[in-house]
Amino acid sequence: MGIKIAKILYPTDFSDISLHALKYAREFAGTFDAQLHCVHVVDEAYQYWTAMGPESVPVGVAADDLMSMAEAHMQNFADEHLVGLKYAPVTKVLVGRPFREVIAYARDNTIDVIILATHGRGGLSWVLMGSTAEKIVRKAPCPVLTVRHPEHEFVMP
């Protein structure tokens, strides 16, 4: 009995590291004759505030502008990297906490496997920020393949 993979989810932050995982996602899509879903999540925590209180002012790009920029970036990304697939890829820009949105998307769209890059952060940066990939692995409703960039130096924990 073989493995049936009809839908593959590839979350991306548009980084070079995530592009390495795209190679795996495209290969899986071709091998399993599957549709590729490409998702980018605009982190709802992107906005910083200059002060707390009624006069607080957000610092940074307005939410609507940020979404417009992310959607344009996704379109350019799709035009450059998601061509030549058997089935038209599904692209989506979401807003929220990345790990929650990826998990919810996988559940809502009955995704069979998630293929994502891991930045391989360790030490203090992982403790302070947490690992989106690690949270997705623990909570995903389907198998998850994490892809580490081949040039990333391995550091023994």
PyMOL commands that set and color helices and strands:
alter all, ss='L'
color gray80, all
select helices_A, chain A and resi 16-32+44-46+63-81+98-108+123-129+132-139
alter helices_A, ss='H'
color red, helices_A
select strands_A, chain A and resi 7-11+35-43+48-49+58-59+90-96+113-118+144-148
alter strands_A, ss='S'
color yellow, strands_A
deselect
rebuild
show_as cartoon
